[in-house]
Amino acid sequence: MKKDYELLNFFRESMLPDLRGLEGKRKAIANGIWIAAGGLAGLVAFAFLSGAARLGGYGVFIIIAGAIWLIWSGFSLYGRYSEFKSEFKQEIIFRLIRFIDPGLSYSKDSYLPYPLFLESNIFLTQVDRYGGDDYVTGKIGETKLEFSEVHAEHKTETTDSKGNRQTQWTTIFKGLFIVADFNKNFTGRTVVLPDIAEGMLGFLGSMIQKLNFARGQLIKLEDPEFEKLFAVYGDDQVTARYLLTPGLMQRMTEYKLRTGRNVHFSFADSKLFIAVSYTKNLFEPRLFGSLVDFNLIKEYYSDLELAAGVVEEFDLNTRIWTKE
């Protein structure tokens, strides 16, 4: 991970000119939104104060013309923002990714392939809608790495007493989903989940964990701090202990505490999968606040480093025995 002073120098020397150019575009779009909002408020006030019954032809014309202008403004602002966001990601986010490692490539509109999400076996709920953006892929040292923002949802349909059908979308996962080549060959699957049940319910929670039959065997390990944070399931006790060495469990604990978020891990097909939950949309340019702000750039960098840094954090470039 780069030092703060390295990022600050990169910000000053390589990013400021483009950020200042983007800042002018941001202000123009933000001002357009304020003008459109003021126009909408004025149109509503005019219609209310005039009274619908007393408007007459001239008043109706004003309202119709105002509504057309608002619709046109909305489409225009949306198009300008889409172009602005695309330029921001290509100029700023891509540059931060290359600053982390020149071997990484970036596609702002792509996302992690759905089969990899399924391969992890982290989330068992049926996925009915899957998407994302900001797809990063490449190699850091000897380790292949890919990640993106992912949003997976489940659809529930209900019918009320009058026969009306309602559709509800529930988020299964939203956040950073990371896949890295693991530095040991292995077979089978091991899943490491946030330990919510035991943390809240103690002994009863531990009993509930054991009843999670869809996950396979509950695996108890000898690291008490790790056990407080995670519940481990797998199809083979020996493989799970082969993977989850004391050193790796310590790194996983530190990673979870550093993120301050729900973190899921799994080991399958000689890969390490990590899902870090977020509620916000990542790597989006803000509209109502300056872009020429080192703290903002540092926040983008920290989120990217959380994903790209797993190679160093989990020592994945150290090849074990037969792993090339």
Summary of the structure (lengths in Angstrom):
residues: 324
radius of gyration: 25.1
end to end distance: 23.9
largest distance: 86.0
contacts: 951
relative contact order: 0.14
helix: 51%
strand: 24%
